[in-house]
Amino acid sequence: TDARVARELEAAMAGRPGACVVRFGDDGSGSADALEARMAAKPAAYRNVETTATDPAIVAFTSGTTGRGKGTVHTHRDLLVVADTYGRHVVDPSPDDIFIGTPPLAFTYALGGLVLFPMRAGASTALVEQMPPSVLLESIARYRATIAFTSPTAYRAMLAQVAGADLSSLKKCVSAGETLPAATYDAWKEATGIRLMDGIGSTEMLHVFIGCRAEDGRAGFTGTPVPGYRAKVVDEQGREVPRGEVGRLAVQGPTGCRYLADEENQRKYVQRGWNMTGDAYRQDEDGYFKYEARTDDLIISSGYNISGVEVENALLAHPAVSECAVVGVPDEARGQLVKAFVVVAKGTTVSTGLARELQDFVKAQIAPYKYPRAVEFTDALPRTLTGKLQRYRLRAGADAVAGPDTTRDSGLRFHQPEGWPKPQGYANAVSAEGRVVFVAGQIGWDPVTGRFPGGGFAAEVAQALRNVVAALASAGARPDQITRLTWFVTDREAYLLARKDIGASYREILGRHYPAMSVLVVSALVEQDARVEIEATACINGDGF
């Protein structure tokens, strides 16, 4: 592993028999266990291991959009297949092309788009370690990239900066990883003159199996089966449904799902010889496939089937919306309620009035019964490392977070000095009236057993936050009533390295509620093995728990 994150990995692997963490990119200290030292000790020449086309080549893990990632096995033949199907017939690169993109190389979207496709064509790839949308724009100009691979979210984020960017070298833009909203497709085409090439693939299938060349693209449609693949829309019994009806996507082709030691999920994914991707689609009379939702994301409200993606597309057409996600949440009267989580555009003021405006806007765009009856504004949406939206986390936390249009008010008011940039992950000032609750410093151990969790610094933070919530509950307070959090950490480097995991745990345990917050680095805590302690103050405004 990279030496910069080795400490966290070593802590996570501690106590596991036979586990060994090998570092690379160290500071030159020359450890015998470093990858560079191990490589130097080996002979310069070696014999290739004889393999066949059907031998396993890689184990790729799903990104966890629905929970824990699963290992999928792909053969040497599979790697060539995706390069000679989607790579050759849809992307269609030449040796002069320069690929660039944002997905991590450990995921199959990047494996194809940044490694296999350019290598098969004799082309090149510009690799940049950290590439948020703004850096991607700069890197396209710097390296004169011609083919870009990234997500719909990144394309939408780049729209605000694309006017001043040099994209004269760019010829093709591939979009995958999540559904491509029609609004994003149209806006990118208008801003750059380039049609986005939408596609759907899966780690189980290795890469894209439905897509389109740029000239064949249609806003709001994924495309048609990639040469070599077949796809159909079926009902629960596997029977193909009429064109225009929503059903389950089923795919066959030269690649397929092979889960690693997971027979239960294997039986769910492969049914009657078809790969069931877990996506709800409809197919039009021209054979184009249109994404509706993940099959477990379809919202059934008052007997109506509602596609969250359709509602999202309507919301994204409003200028105040930067990102959004729509899910179904439990409701006694309707079974499920349509709820929208919205990240507003820069400079937009959040208010209950804006929530009503968005609701009315959606009613005017699509069937009125599909409008989001609840709207919650948030600073960010939960995503995997590949940028895929994790709707299951929004559903799981829907009852635990407060927003301008939720059914209960925490009683807190958030304040911002005029002219200051909007803070991310905290508030500059919070005011409230009511009964004040003080929570003593909680460290990252189990208060009953006195044991610290395995899993490193982020796991300790998660346990400390759970302890804070438990202490709040004993006083009749909720997490969304916290007015201030004070963190004491003994290891600044570990805290900074674990910030992404800490943020995920924070949102899972406290919700998308960001009070006034301070983080202090201290030399030690009273409990010798503790590395983090968190104090909290909350204010109950009389609405009860």
Buried (B, 14 or more C-beta within 10 A) or exposed (E): BEBEBBBBBBBBBEEEEEEEBEBBEBEEEEBEEBBBBEEEEEEEEEEEEEEEEEEEBBEBBBBBBBEEBBBBBBBBBBBBBBBBBBBBEBBBBEEEBBBBBBBBBEBBBBBBBBBBBBBBBEBBBBBBEEBEBEBBBBBBBEBBBBBBBBBBBBBBBBBEEBEEBEBEBBBBBBBBBBBBBBBBBBBBBEBBEBBBBBBBBBBBBBBBBBBBBBEBBBBBBBBBBBEBBEBBBBEEEBEEBEEEEBBBBBBBBBBBBBBBEBEEBBEEBBEEEBBBBBBBBBBEEEEBBBBBBBBEBBBEBEEBEBBBBBBBBBBBBBEBBBBBBBBBBEBEEBBBBBBBBBBBEEEBEBEEEBBEBBBEBBBEBBEEEBBBBBBBBBBEBBBBEBBBBBBBBBBBBBEBBBBBBBEEEBBBEBEEEEEEEEBEBBBEEBEBEBBEBEBEBBBBBEEEEEEBEEBBBBBBBBBBBBBBBEBBEEBEBBBBBBBBBBBBBBBEEBBEBBBEBBBBBBBBBBBBBBBBBEBEEEEEBEBEEBBBBBBBBBBBBEEEE
